[in-house]
Amino acid sequence: MMPIDLTATAARDALAGVRRGAAAADLETYARAVWSVLVEPGDGEAGALIAAHGAEEALRLAAADDSRDLRQARARWMPRLQRATISAALHAARRAEAELVVPGDADWPDRFRDLGAHAPVALWRRGGGQDAAGPVVALVGARASTAYGEGVAADLAGDLAAAGVTIVSGAAYGIDGASHRAALSVGGTTVAFLAGGVDRPYPRGHETLLARIAEAGAVWSETPCGAAPTKWRFLSRNRLIAAMADVVVVVEAGWRSGSLNTAAHAATLGRSLGAVPGPVTSAASAGCHRVLREYDGVCVTSAADVLEMLGDDGSAVGGSSADRAAAAGTGEGRTDSTTRLFDALSSRSARTLDDVARRSGLPREDARTLLGFAELEGRAVRDLDGSWRSVHRNAGTT
């Protein structure tokens, strides 16, 4: 039995305040809103099921079908298919004045079709400014940036935005923030992609900056309002930044920086990839030098270099070798079920197995198995009542 009401009336009531237009509250759109709550970003099984059957029918199949083909996927999805959970996400979106955008809408980024089954099932947007209509350049880099890196990022973003290029980044401290601020300072358009809900500004220190981005451009996320940013979601978010752009430039990054994850996505998607060189003695530029050497990136020293990569008509030319980037990126920035498990655990408060499975989006039995391994490795402990906590090891979200 379907735990939620899939009728036209229910769709109209649920989507009130988060959709525009007279025909905005159809069942297909409502089903995509529900799917955005059920799945973790980039769930290829959900994407393939929706592509084959449409979002509404796929949701009915997921709720009712216990076939072998869907059993593992349903174990991930079903714990989140709860009326209260979905209502809470939609209510949070209305409070934040966030808008639901789905494929087929005029504002849906067409570039996401290159992600195939891993494209977002829906997007949540905050902001009434302009979106990316012309050429788009992603400027990414380290949070722990240097004055050199932030200065170069600001020069690139300011000059490119003044030339009519939309700047896209992730709104983090360091290179991301410098890029957004510079684009805004020249009256340009800039777009931010978040790893959590658009109603939860992250980092908190960029709340004002995100409000300015929303006024001039847009703040996007594929996770529903109320969702917390996690390491898994940061890395999944990077594929959207790469897909949105015509050109991706790594401005400053360490040897194992998360920005290399974005670079790998860019190369795999066939986007032009560049990097800003730094002093050979600077650990903060080691990742950029990897992009130049291992990913076949273009050496970027000014906005003119980036405009040359875009071409005279604003479309990207040249670019990186997807095969080389994929080989260079093997093992770097990749995430797995263990990452999702530890995103769901807390070192401060114990959580039940069912809660861990729901938070991680993993099947219950998979979560149980991974918790067992984590306990053997000393990375998780089980309390007397059977609940679980992680063991803190100075790990941070990236």
CORKA-V789335 format. One record per residue. N is the residue number from 1. RES is the residue in one letter. PHI is phi as a letter, one per 20 degrees, with the letter a starting at -180 (999 if undefined). Layout:
[[N:RES:PHI] [N:RES:PHI]]
This chain:
[[1:M:999] [2:M:f] [3:P:f] [4:I:c] [5:D:e] [6:L:d] [7:T:c] [8:A:f] [9:T:f] [10:A:f] [11:A:f] [12:R:f] [13:D:f] [14:A:f] [15:L:e] [16:A:g] [17:G:n] [18:V:c] [19:R:c] [20:R:d] [21:G:n] [22:A:f] [23:A:d] [24:A:e] [25:A:d] [26:D:e] [27:L:f] [28:E:f] [29:T:f] [30:Y:f] [31:A:f] [32:R:f] [33:A:f] [34:V:f] [35:W:g] [36:S:f] [37:V:e] [38:L:f] [39:V:d] [40:E:f] [41:P:g] [42:G:m] [43:D:f] [44:G:f] [45:E:f] [46:A:f] [47:G:f] [48:A:f] [49:L:f] [50:I:f] [51:A:f] [52:A:f] [53:H:c] [54:G:n] [55:A:f] [56:E:f] [57:E:f] [58:A:f] [59:L:f] [60:R:f] [61:L:f] [62:A:f] [63:A:f] [64:A:d] [65:D:e] [66:D:d] [67:S:f] [68:R:f] [69:D:f] [70:L:d] [71:R:f] [72:Q:f] [73:A:f] [74:R:f] [75:A:f] [76:R:f] [77:W:e] [78:M:f] [79:P:g] [80:R:e] [81:L:e] [82:Q:c] [83:R:g] [84:A:f] [85:T:f] [86:I:f] [87:S:f] [88:A:f] [89:A:f] [90:L:f] [91:H:f] [92:A:f] [93:A:f] [94:R:f] [95:R:f] [96:A:e] [97:E:l] [98:A:e] [99:E:d] [100:L:e] [101:V:c] [102:V:c] [103:P:g] [104:G:o] [105:D:f] [106:A:f] [107:D:e] [108:W:f] [109:P:f] [110:D:f] [111:R:f] [112:F:f] [113:R:f] [114:D:f] [115:L:e] [116:G:l] [117:A:f] [118:H:e] [119:A:f] [120:P:f] [121:V:f] [122:A:a] [123:L:c] [124:W:d] [125:R:c] [126:R:c] [127:G:p] [128:G:d] [129:G:e] [130:Q:e] [131:D:d] [132:A:f] [133:A:d] [134:G:d] [135:P:f] [136:V:c] [137:V:c] [138:A:e] [139:L:d] [140:V:c] [141:G:r] [142:A:f] [143:R:f] [144:A:e] [145:S:e] [146:T:e] [147:A:f] [148:Y:f] [149:G:f] [150:E:f] [151:G:f] [152:V:f] [153:A:g] [154:A:f] [155:D:f] [156:L:f] [157:A:f] [158:G:f] [159:D:f] [160:L:f] [161:A:f] [162:A:f] [163:A:e] [164:G:n] [165:V:e] [166:T:e] [167:I:d] [168:V:d] [169:S:b] [170:G:d] [171:A:m] [172:A:f] [173:Y:f] [174:G:n] [175:I:f] [176:D:g] [177:G:f] [178:A:f] [179:S:f] [180:H:g] [181:R:f] [182:A:f] [183:A:f] [184:L:f] [185:S:f] [186:V:d] [187:G:m] [188:G:e] [189:T:d] [190:T:c] [191:V:c] [192:A:d] [193:F:d] [194:L:d] [195:A:e] [196:G:d] [197:G:f] [198:V:f] [199:D:e] [200:R:c] [201:P:g] [202:Y:b] [203:P:f] [204:R:f] [205:G:f] [206:H:d] [207:E:g] [208:T:f] [209:L:f] [210:L:f] [211:A:f] [212:R:f] [213:I:f] [214:A:f] [215:E:f] [216:A:e] [217:G:c] [218:A:a] [219:V:d] [220:W:d] [221:S:b] [222:E:e] [223:T:e] [224:P:f] [225:C:g] [226:G:n] [227:A:f] [228:A:e] [229:P:f] [230:T:c] [231:K:g] [232:W:g] [233:R:f] [234:F:f] [235:L:f] [236:S:f] [237:R:g] [238:N:f] [239:R:f] [240:L:f] [241:I:f] [242:A:f] [243:A:f] [244:M:f] [245:A:e] [246:D:e] [247:V:c] [248:V:d] [249:V:c] [250:V:e] [251:V:e] [252:E:b] [253:A:a] [254:G:f] [255:W:g] [256:R:d] [257:S:f] [258:G:f] [259:S:f] [260:L:f] [261:N:f] [262:T:f] [263:A:f] [264:A:f] [265:H:f] [266:A:f] [267:A:f] [268:T:f] [269:L:e] [270:G:n] [271:R:e] [272:S:f] [273:L:c] [274:G:c] [275:A:b] [276:V:e] [277:P:f] [278:G:c] [279:P:g] [280:V:f] [281:T:e] [282:S:e] [283:A:f] [284:A:f] [285:S:d] [286:A:f] [287:G:f] [288:C:f] [289:H:f] [290:R:f] [291:V:f] [292:L:f] [293:R:e] [294:E:e] [295:Y:d] [296:D:m] [297:G:f] [298:V:e] [299:C:f] [300:V:d] [301:T:d] [302:S:a] [303:A:f] [304:A:f] [305:D:f] [306:V:f] [307:L:f] [308:E:f] [309:M:f] [310:L:f] [311:G:n] [312:D:f] [313:D:e] [314:G:n] [315:S:e] [316:A:f] [317:V:c] [318:G:m] [319:G:o] [320:S:e] [321:S:e] [322:A:f] [323:D:f] [324:R:f] [325:A:f] [326:A:f] [327:A:f] [328:A:f] [329:G:e] [330:T:g] [331:G:n] [332:E:d] [333:G:m] [334:R:e] [335:T:c] [336:D:b] [337:S:f] [338:T:f] [339:T:g] [340:R:f] [341:L:f] [342:F:f] [343:D:f] [344:A:e] [345:L:e] [346:S:c] [347:S:e] [348:R:e] [349:S:c] [350:A:f] [351:R:c] [352:T:f] [353:L:g] [354:D:f] [355:D:f] [356:V:f] [357:A:f] [358:R:f] [359:R:f] [360:S:e] [361:G:m] [362:L:e] [363:P:g] [364:R:g] [365:E:f] [366:D:f] [367:A:f] [368:R:f] [369:T:f] [370:L:f] [371:L:f] [372:G:f] [373:F:f] [374:A:f] [375:E:f] [376:L:f] [377:E:e] [378:G:m] [379:R:e] [380:A:b] [381:V:c] [382:R:d] [383:D:f] [384:L:f] [385:D:e] [386:G:n] [387:S:e] [388:W:c] [389:R:c] [390:S:e] [391:V:d] [392:H:f] [393:R:c] [394:N:l] [395:A:e] [396:G:c] [397:T:f] [398:T:c]]
